[in-house]
């Protein structure tokens, strides 16, 4: 993990996209500095039987970099093959 990256581990969560979307919307609707709006791109994955913490982080990190490559304010969920979920531009 590099700068400006964070991990959220959530046991008993089977819908990583829904959780990531809640986080994305919360950041997008917040005003951290007067008049400045921030957006984020997220990579998400779900635990698969036999996963190590390293394999989970690697899949989420891979999905994050795919989201960044696609543009701003995106979510990519890594399952077997990553799937891109785009947030509509306003």
C-alpha positions as CSV (number, residue, x, y, z in Angstrom):
1,X,0.0,0.0,0.0
2,X,1.2,3.5,-0.8
3,X,0.3,7.0,0.2
4,X,-3.4,8.0,0.2
5,X,-4.5,4.3,0.3
6,X,-6.4,2.6,3.1
7,X,-7.9,-0.8,3.8
8,X,-11.3,-1.5,5.2
9,X,-11.8,-5.1,6.4
10,X,-15.4,-6.0,7.1
11,X,-16.3,-9.5,8.3
12,X,-19.6,-10.9,7.2
13,X,-19.9,-8.7,4.2
14,X,-20.8,-10.5,1.0
15,X,-21.4,-7.4,-1.1
16,X,-18.2,-5.5,-1.6
17,X,-19.6,-3.2,-4.2
18,X,-22.4,-2.0,-2.0
19,X,-20.0,-1.2,0.8
20,X,-17.5,0.5,-1.6
21,X,-20.4,2.6,-3.0
22,X,-21.4,3.8,0.4
23,X,-17.8,4.9,1.1
24,X,-17.5,6.6,-2.3
25,X,-20.8,8.5,-1.9
26,X,-19.9,9.6,1.7
27,X,-16.5,11.0,0.5
28,X,-18.1,12.6,-2.6
29,X,-20.8,14.4,-0.5
30,X,-18.4,15.6,2.2
31,X,-16.6,18.9,2.3
32,X,-13.2,18.4,3.9
33,X,-11.8,21.9,3.2
34,X,-14.0,24.9,2.6
35,X,-15.4,24.6,-0.9
36,X,-13.2,21.7,-1.9
37,X,-14.9,18.4,-2.9
38,X,-13.0,15.2,-3.1
39,X,-13.7,12.0,-5.0
40,X,-12.1,8.6,-4.6
41,X,-11.6,5.5,-6.7
42,X,-11.9,2.1,-4.9
43,X,-10.8,-1.4,-5.4
44,X,-12.8,-4.1,-3.6
45,X,-12.8,-7.9,-3.3
46,X,-14.5,-10.5,-1.2
47,X,-12.9,-13.3,0.9
48,X,-12.6,-16.7,-0.8
49,X,-12.1,-19.8,1.2
50,X,-8.3,-20.3,1.6
51,X,-7.4,-16.6,1.1
52,X,-4.6,-15.1,3.0
53,X,-4.5,-11.5,4.0
54,X,-1.8,-11.0,1.4
55,X,-4.0,-12.4,-1.4
56,X,-7.0,-10.3,-0.4
57,X,-4.9,-7.1,-0.4
58,X,-3.3,-8.0,-3.7
59,X,-6.7,-8.5,-5.4
60,X,-8.1,-5.3,-3.9
61,X,-4.9,-3.4,-4.9
62,X,-5.1,-4.7,-8.4
63,X,-8.8,-3.6,-8.6
64,X,-7.9,-0.2,-7.2
65,X,-5.3,0.4,-9.9
66,X,-7.8,-0.7,-12.6
67,X,-10.3,1.8,-11.2
68,X,-7.7,4.6,-11.3
69,X,-6.8,3.7,-14.9
70,X,-10.5,4.0,-15.9
71,X,-10.8,7.5,-14.4
72,X,-11.9,9.3,-11.3
73,X,-14.7,8.3,-8.9
74,X,-14.8,4.7,-9.9
75,X,-15.2,1.3,-8.2
76,X,-13.8,-1.9,-9.5
77,X,-14.7,-5.2,-7.7
78,X,-12.2,-8.0,-8.3
79,X,-13.9,-11.4,-8.4
80,X,-12.5,-14.0,-10.8
81,X,-12.0,-11.3,-13.3
82,X,-12.3,-7.6,-12.3
83,X,-15.5,-5.9,-13.2
84,X,-15.6,-2.2,-13.6
85,X,-18.5,-0.2,-12.1
86,X,-18.6,3.3,-13.3
87,X,-20.2,6.2,-11.5
88,X,-22.1,8.3,-14.0
89,X,-20.5,11.7,-14.6
90,X,-22.5,14.7,-13.7
